[in-house]
Amino acid sequence: MAEQDHVYLEYKGKRLVRCGSELYYGSMGDPEVVYMQLSGKSEVGGINVATKVRLYRMVTDESVPVMQRIKKTAEKPNLFEALDLAHAWIGFKN
């Protein structure tokens, strides 16, 4: 399946891709993305809810060494606050 055949979730106009407990906010074709790790969770009404989200603002240039790609880090207590910060970091660019 070609990339354009996929339907991606979006948050405030930017792509949101999830794989297990990891999320990427933005497109790998953009200069930067935000990588999020859902590192804590609790059950609320039978649904798992994130209680700890680590965020990493990263450049997508593969010629940059991995550890130098990380420009900012943060931790938030829930996914909404994490997405809100991710949007503040990269959402207003481009």
C-alpha positions, 0 to 999 in steps of 0.5 A: 500500500502506498503512503497516500493510501493510508489514512492518518490521525491528525491533531491540529492539522499535523499527522499523529502516528502510533505504534504501541506505546510510542507516538510521532507528531508531525511528518518525517518530511518536516524538519522536526517531529515530536516523539512521545513515549507513553510510560505510565498508565492507569485504568479508568472505566475499563480503559487504559489512560496515559498518566506519564508521557515523555516528549522529545522534539527531534530533527528528522535529518538522518545525517545528524547523529541520533543523540544530537537530533533531540532538541528539547525534552519534557514530561507531561501527566496526560496525552492531552497536555503532551499533544498541546505541548507538541503542537506548541513546539512544531505546530506553528511552523511551515 
